[in-house]
Amino acid sequence: MTGGRGLLGTAVVRRLEGRGATVTVASRRTGVDLATGEGLEAALRGADCVVHAATHRVRHRRVDLDGTRRMIKVLTSRSTPPHIIYVSIVGCDRIPQRYYRVKYACELVLERSKLPVTVVRATQFHTLITEIASTVTIGPLAFVPRGMSFQPSDHRWIAAELADLALAAAPAGYRRAADRAGPERVSLAEAVGFIRANDGKPVPRLMALPTLGGTLRAYEAGANLPDAGAKIGGTSFREFLGW
């Protein structure tokens, strides 16, 4: 399990161990560095499945993309390579944000690897929407880009879905599973209001920002939202807040 000490990874490890699986946690805190390759080969030794959830929002090219390439190089030398389950993001192929582009590039190198791979794209987690809503709120004002909406997911439900895939049969080659998303669509403006109300504070005055640049235009067009074939589950954003 790469990224096994992160928010999602910790939940995946807990679920796998609860179902009797033996899990090796690969993270910098356990001596595995995807950016350099240190400890990677040893961590992958004997694995039947690799849930690849490691990511870095600043060093994403070195950690996410270069690290994925290193992992592929190690695993392609095996006569019976393990099933790789890669955690990606809904819309990463349609949103021209650098981090999203790297996530999509990881999907492409995994597809070309000829290894047994399952890519699972999930929508943004509830925790991230909370962070974004807090960032755009400054005192009595909230600076919200026009048309920005989300259909966020509960990372605990995503973890359960990944655990199910990890314990199931591996595909013969590359496959992209159905996207995963939460049950409720919420605009950023609504999220700001929900959070403030949940904290017992007045709703801030909304200041609409123009959708400048490709990334904001992609969000306005709903590129980050799941399509009709997505699998829906877990708690809604308001349930996550305790409503």
GIBELDA-V428635 format. One record per backbone hydrogen bond with DSSP energy under -1.0 kcal/mol. NH is the residue of the N-H (numbers start at 0). CO is the residue of the C=O. Records with the same first field share a line. If there is no record, write none. Layout:
NH=CO ; CO
This chain:
1=50
2=25
5=2
9=5
10=6
11=7
12=8
13=9
14=10
15=11
16=12
17=13
19=16
20=15
25=0
29=26
30=27
31=26
32=37
36=32
39=36
42=38
43=39
46=43
49=82
51=84
52=1 ; 50
62=58
63=59
64=59
65=60
67=63
68=64
69=65
70=66
71=67
72=68
73=69
74=70
75=71
77=74
82=47
83=115
84=49
85=117
86=51
87=119
89=121
91=88
93=90
94=90
96=94
100=96
101=97
102=98
103=99
104=100
105=101
106=102
107=103
108=104
109=105
110=106
111=107
116=172
117=83
118=174
119=85
121=87
122=179
125=152
128=124
129=125
130=126
131=127
132=128
133=129
134=130
135=131
137=140
140=137
141=204
142=135
143=206
145=208
147=144
149=185
152=123
157=153
158=154
159=155
160=156
161=157
162=158
163=159
164=160
165=161
166=162
174=116
176=118
179=120
180=230
181=150
185=149
187=147
190=186
191=187
192=188
193=189
194=190
195=191
196=192
197=193
198=194
199=196
200=195
204=139
206=141
208=143
211=209
216=212
217=213
218=214
219=215
220=216
221=218
222=217
224=221
229=226
230=178
232=180
239=235
240=236
242=237
